[in-house]
Amino acid sequence: DAPLEPRIAYSRQKLEAENRLHSLLNNSDSAISSCTIVRITRTINAELPPFFEWIKHLQAGLSIEAFDDFIFAPMTLSFVSQALLKIGLSPHNGIFHLSGTDISYYDFAKELANAMNTSGKVVRTSSIAKEVTLYFRPRYSALGMRRTTQLLGIERQSSTEVVADILNNHSSIRYAY
């Protein structure tokens, strides 16, 4: 219910799409009488960089570096797919949020390494130390899910669940090199 404040082009484009849907709903000539908008945080899998490389290096007992100054709220494709199905089949419309839990890339990498029980180490670094320009550095990335949870019983996906899901997904992928 908070006012929208898109700060990057991607967010502004999403807001423009939502505004166009709302204008269609308010148009008396429109065949659309209701809609559902689902806002989601970052969806990841084992094949997506940097996670694929992290897993490969950690399996080999090598060290990886991860930013401690960049936050995200990851979810997996299986979680998002199941939640979208539940939302789509529900009688409710309006705006829903799907989100993971805020975590830094460093803390996520540590959780991944611990789950893998590997001898590989996670080295803390930062975007500043690596001279990487981050145009937007959010303090929080997770979306509030109060309405989604109250109406549909969908809770945010924890980082522990994300790690387990991507490791399970990774073990079932056949790679061709």
Secondary structure, 3 states (H helix, E strand, C coil): CCCCCCCCHHHHHHHHHHHHHHHHHHCCCCCCCCCEEEEECCEECCCCCCHHHHHHHHHCCCCEEEECCCEECCEEHHHHHHHHHHHHHCCCCEEEEECECCEEHHHHHHHHHHHHCCCCCEEEECCCCCCCCCCCCCCCCCCCCHHHHHHHCCCCECHHHHHHHHHHHHHCCCCCC
